Amino acid sequence: MIYLLKIKTILAKSLFNYLYLKIIIMEKSSSSNPLEHTTNIKEEFAKLSSHLREDVEKVDDPQAKAMFEVSAEVIDGLEKAFNDYEHKNESAWSKNENPFKG
């Protein structure tokens, strides 16, 4: 149990550090166009999701495999949210809607 907790902690820290460094290192665009930024971030999500799925095949521990796959699914969900924003597929992204309204 402690071993699994250590793996989860390491993965969480690694994922956070990876995303943080990617944001810091990523070329900062001077554009005020949000679509330029969402496109760059979606590319990073796709890379990270692919990396996680590749690692599923590299490890033998079933719990680590599950954790990598679930992490990839979460990243895919974030990528979908960015796509929905770009294509205004959700009412929350409509300019006429207030996403914070109850």
C-alpha positions in Angstrom: 0.0 0.0 0.0 2.8 2.4 0.9 4.5 1.4 -2.4 1.4 2.4 -4.4 1.1 5.7 -2.5 4.7 6.5 -3.4 4.1 5.7 -7.0 1.0 7.9 -7.0 2.9 10.7 -5.3 5.8 10.5 -7.8 3.4 10.4 -10.8 1.5 13.4 -9.5 4.7 15.4 -8.9 6.1 14.3 -12.3 2.9 15.3 -14.1 2.7 18.6 -12.4 6.4 19.3 -13.0 6.1 18.3 -16.7 3.1 20.6 -17.3 4.7 23.4 -15.3 8.0 23.2 -17.2 6.2 22.9 -20.5 4.3 26.1 -19.8 7.4 27.9 -18.6 9.6 26.7 -21.5 7.0 26.9 -24.2 7.6 29.9 -26.4 5.5 32.7 -25.0 3.3 34.1 -27.7 2.7 37.8 -27.7 -0.7 37.2 -29.4 -3.8 38.0 -27.6 -5.7 35.5 -29.7 -6.7 32.7 -27.3 -7.0 30.2 -30.2 -3.3 30.4 -30.7 -2.6 29.5 -27.1 -5.2 26.7 -27.0 -3.7 25.1 -30.1 -0.2 25.1 -28.5 -1.6 23.6 -25.2 -3.6 21.0 -27.1 -0.4 19.8 -28.8 1.2 19.4 -25.4 -1.8 17.5 -24.1 -1.6 15.1 -27.1 2.1 14.5 -26.5 1.6 13.8 -22.8 -1.4 11.5 -23.4 0.6 9.5 -26.0 3.6 9.3 -23.7 1.4 7.9 -20.9 -0.1 5.3 -23.2 3.3 4.2 -24.4 4.4 3.8 -20.7 1.4 1.5 -20.1 3.1 -1.0 -22.4 6.5 -0.6 -20.7 5.5 -1.4 -17.1 4.5 -4.7 -15.6 2.7 -3.4 -12.5 -1.1 -3.5 -13.2 -1.8 -0.6 -10.8 0.8 1.5 -12.6 -0.7 0.6 -16.0 -4.1 1.6 -14.7 -2.8 4.9 -13.3 -1.1 5.7 -16.6 -4.2 4.9 -18.6 -6.5 6.9 -16.3 -4.1 9.8 -16.5 -4.1 9.7 -20.3 -8.0 9.7 -20.2 -7.9 12.8 -17.9 -5.5 14.6 -20.3 -7.8 13.6 -23.2 -10.7 15.2 -21.4 -8.7 18.4 -21.0 -7.9 18.3 -24.7 -11.7 17.9 -25.5 -12.5 20.9 -23.3 -10.1 23.0 -25.3 -11.6 21.7 -28.6 -15.1 22.5 -27.3 -13.9 26.0 -26.4 -12.4 26.5 -29.8 -15.5 25.3 -31.6 -18.0 26.7 -29.1 -19.6 23.3 -28.7 -20.7 23.9 -25.2 -23.2 26.5 -24.0 -20.6 27.6 -21.4 -18.4 28.9 -24.2 -21.1 30.9 -25.8 -20.6 34.7 -25.5 -24.2 35.1 -24.5 -24.0 32.6 -21.6 -22.6 33.3 -18.2 -20.8 30.0 -17.2 -21.0 31.0 -13.5 -24.8 31.4 -13.5 -26.6 28.8 -11.5 
